[in-house]
Amino acid sequence: MKPTFSIIIPSFNQPNYIEFTFLNLVELKRQASLIGINIEVLLFDSCSNHETQLIIEKYKFLLDVVEIEKDKGQFDAINKGILKCTGDYWTWLNTDDLIDIKGFFEIVDVLELIAAAYPGHVGLLVGFVAQGSTRYFRLKLTLVISGP
């Protein structure tokens, strides 16, 4: 069975960039669905301006969870997402960032190999994101193996 990935998006007033992030996630979800990978997208918006709200409304079809309420900043929104996400793995994506789609699937391959080698004994902390206008790929992977 393929893993499920949760992507948490903390949001506040990014009308110039958020649509690019959403378009990136539409394509990621499309490609993932072709190979049986489920991607859950959770948006936590801290009562952004009207322009940002219109873009969020336009892409509601993409979002599995939408929560629009004042929060205490980015990490408050991310913590809310961690509590609500259902994926086997989670990460967060800022509203001015993009996920490197090819790199995402390379990570999926690595995660599947590791899980097969250590069934029931592996915990992974993964970060993957192409950052803003520089669009470079960064991977942080911490492997925790427990058991005999």
N, C-alpha and C positions, 0 to 999 in steps of 0.2 A: 504494500500500500504506500502510495506517495505521501510525503509529509504536507502539512498545511502551514502556510506562512502568514503571520500577522504583521501588517505594516501600520504603525501608529503615526499619525500626522498631527503635530501640534500646529495650530494656525492662529495668526493674528495679523491682519492688515497687509496682505501681500498680493494686491490685485495685479501687479506687473509680472508675477512669476507663477502663481498658484495654478493657472491653467496649463502651463507647460508640465508641471508636476503631475497633474491629473491625466494629461494626454499620455505621458510616460507610463503611468500606472494602468491605463486602459490597454495599452499595447502589451505590457508585462502580463496582465491578467489574461489577455487573449492568447498569448503564446503559451502560458502556463496551462490553460485549460485544454489545449491541444494534446498535452501529454499527461493529463490527469492530476495536475498540481492545483490545489485550491489556494487562492490568495485572498485573505481577509483584509480590508482596508478600514481603519478606524480614524475618524477625524474629530479632533477636539479643538473647537474654535472659541477664542475668548472674546466673543462679541465684536467681530471685525466690522470695518466700515461697510457701507452699502454696496460698493463696487465688488468687494471681496465676497459678500454674501450672495450676490447675483451669480457669481462664478461657481460658488459652492452649490447653489440650487441647480445650476445647469448640469453638474456632474453627480447629482445625488444617486443616480443609477450605479455609479462606481462604488459608492460607500456603503459598507455593511453596518457601520455605526456612525452616527452623526450626533455630536453633542455640542450645542452652542450655548455657552454660559461663561460668565467671567471666571477666570482662574487666576492662580498665583504665578503664572509664567510657564515657560516651556516645560520645565521638569514636572510641574504639577499636572499638565496635560499628558505628558508621557506616562506618569504614574497612574493616571486614570485609565489610560490605554492598556497598561500592563494588567490592571485588575480586570479589564473587560475582554481582553483578547482570548481567543480559543485555539490559536495555532500551536503547532509543535515547536515552532521557532518564531521569534519576534524581533523586530527592529523598529526604528523610527526614521522618518524621512521628513526633513524640514520642507516648508512650502516653496523654497527656492532651490531645491535639490532634485536630482534625477537619479534613478537606479540604473546602473549599467546592466542592461538586460542580458547580454551575452555572459557577463561576469556572474550574474545571478544564477544562471543555469549551470555554470561551472561549479559554483558553490554547492548547488543542489546535488550534483554528481559526487562531490567530495563527502558531503553529509551522508549520502546513501551508502557509500563505501565504508565509512567509519561505523555507521550504525550496524551494517552487516557484519563487520569484524568484531564488534563488541555488543552483541544484542543485550538489551536491558541494563547495560552498565555504562552508558555514555551520556554525559550532559555536555551541551555545547553552548557557548556564548558566541554569537556571530554578529558582526557588523559589516554591512556592505552598502556603499552609497557612492554615487558619482556626485561630487560637490559643485554646486552652483555653476558658474560660467567656466570654471577650469575643467570640469567634466573628467576628472581623473578618477580612477578606480582605487578604492581603499578597502582592504580586507583585514579584519581583525578576527581571529579565530582562537578561542581558548578551548582546549579539550580537557574534560575531566572524566577520568575513567575510574569507576569504583567496582567493588566486588572482588571475587577471588582471582 
